[in-house]
Amino acid sequence: MNDALKRELVGIGKLDGQLLSGVRMTGRCSTAFVTATGTITVNWTKVGNFAGELDKGVASLAIADDKARHVFTRADGPGFRRVDSGMGLLSDDCQS
């Protein structure tokens, strides 16, 4: 999953308005997302339901865990759908 998210987000997607420069798994159910302003780790065991939104060709995905709410954005298209699906699988797998 790490490679798929990396491929679709690094250098393309943004997290809270900052371009993503790295994505790495830091545990079975946690992912670190790196931007120029720092690293944000999402704990997938604490992520609830989420759904992508589309506005003028930009797709966004709001993810909230027990620490904060973060918004991922990138151009709409197959890449965004892969990100949405991959994050959904991570969340589902870590809930069980």
C-alpha positions as CSV (number, residue, x, y, z in Angstrom):
1,M,0.0,0.0,0.0
2,N,2.9,2.4,0.8
3,D,4.2,2.3,-2.8
4,A,0.8,2.9,-4.3
5,L,0.1,5.9,-2.1
6,K,3.7,7.2,-2.7
7,R,3.2,6.9,-6.4
8,E,-0.1,8.8,-6.4
9,L,0.7,11.5,-3.8
10,V,4.4,12.4,-3.7
11,G,5.1,15.5,-5.8
12,I,1.5,15.6,-6.9
13,G,-0.9,15.6,-4.0
14,K,-1.1,18.1,-1.1
15,L,-1.9,17.7,2.5
16,D,-3.5,20.7,4.2
17,G,-2.3,22.8,1.3
18,Q,1.3,21.6,1.4
19,L,2.9,19.5,-1.4
20,L,3.6,16.0,-0.3
21,S,7.3,15.0,-0.5
22,G,7.1,11.6,1.2
23,V,4.8,8.8,2.3
24,R,5.9,5.9,4.5
25,M,4.3,3.3,6.7
26,T,5.4,3.7,10.3
27,G,3.4,0.7,11.5
28,R,0.8,-1.7,10.3
29,C,-1.9,0.9,10.9
30,S,-0.1,4.2,10.7
31,T,1.2,6.2,7.8
32,A,3.5,9.2,7.9
33,F,2.9,11.9,5.3
34,V,5.8,14.4,4.8
35,T,5.5,18.0,3.6
36,A,8.0,20.9,3.8
37,T,6.4,22.0,7.0
38,G,6.7,18.6,8.8
39,T,5.4,15.1,9.1
40,I,1.9,14.1,9.9
41,T,1.1,10.6,11.0
42,V,-2.3,9.2,10.5
43,N,-3.5,6.4,12.9
44,W,-5.8,4.3,10.7
45,T,-7.3,2.5,13.7
46,K,-8.9,5.8,14.7
47,V,-10.1,7.0,11.2
48,G,-13.8,6.9,10.8
49,N,-15.8,7.1,7.6
50,F,-14.7,9.5,4.9
51,A,-15.7,10.3,1.3
52,G,-14.0,12.3,-1.5
53,E,-15.3,15.5,-2.8
54,L,-14.8,17.3,-6.1
55,D,-14.6,21.0,-6.8
56,K,-13.6,22.4,-10.2
57,G,-11.4,19.5,-11.1
58,V,-9.7,19.2,-7.7
59,A,-10.6,16.2,-5.6
60,S,-10.2,16.3,-1.8
61,L,-10.3,13.7,0.9
62,A,-10.8,14.7,4.5
63,I,-9.3,12.2,7.0
64,A,-9.7,12.5,10.7
65,D,-8.1,10.4,13.4
66,D,-7.9,10.8,17.2
67,K,-5.5,13.8,16.8
68,A,-6.7,16.0,14.0
69,R,-8.5,16.4,10.7
70,H,-6.4,16.7,7.5
71,V,-7.3,17.3,3.9
72,F,-5.6,15.6,1.0
73,T,-6.0,17.1,-2.5
74,R,-4.9,16.3,-6.0
75,A,-6.4,16.6,-9.5
76,D,-9.4,14.5,-10.1
77,G,-9.0,11.3,-12.1
78,P,-7.9,7.7,-11.8
79,G,-5.0,8.6,-9.4
80,F,-7.3,10.2,-6.9
81,R,-9.6,7.2,-7.0
82,R,-6.7,5.0,-6.3
83,V,-5.7,7.2,-3.3
84,D,-9.3,7.1,-2.0
85,S,-9.5,3.4,-2.4
86,G,-6.1,2.7,-0.8
87,M,-6.9,4.9,2.2
88,G,-10.3,3.2,2.5
89,L,-8.6,-0.2,2.5
90,L,-6.1,0.9,5.2
91,S,-8.9,2.2,7.4
92,D,-11.1,-0.9,6.9
93,D,-8.2,-3.3,7.6
94,C,-7.2,-1.4,10.7
95,Q,-10.8,-1.3,12.1
96,S,-11.1,-5.1,12.2
